[in-house]
Amino acid sequence: MSEKKSVRPAEAAALLGVCRDTVYVLMRSGRLGEELRTVMELLGHSTIRMTADTYGHVLPARARQAASAIDRTLGQEGTA
């Protein structure tokens, strides 16, 4: 018979946080590329700003790619 292992509230909260972070990254990056509003609703945030403020640091490479794309579009790549 296996024993149930109890999980402390702090451990459960940390695991939940990791799960939420993972959902954000999977939804916003790669093939899914979901809109921020969709992710906001799935995570249960009340505003897009809350989602952006909470997870804005998670995908900095994506922000750099977007800035490079804008530079290329404007013909200014490598001038900044």
Steps between C-alpha positions, in 0.01 A plus 500: 500500500640842412502787743368838401762768515370828631597817318558816692301808390818685398607210279156480342501875433846481341392212278188686395713802412728288282197352326358845428836620365517194276150562367595859419818404314330222304206719404702806396797343326560258219220366289218606729582870518169577668386856547573649841127541567441126451782417739366756748163328501648151535716608794206672667654847505263794521694719253748463216728734690515254790606224261756719325642632827520150647655324200660776294846389608447137398563533126761777455640332188158533339504873575844530339374313193205737472728803527728356230201438273391862542853619424510286184161629392615858545833427331699592809647166604825537688481878540389503864 
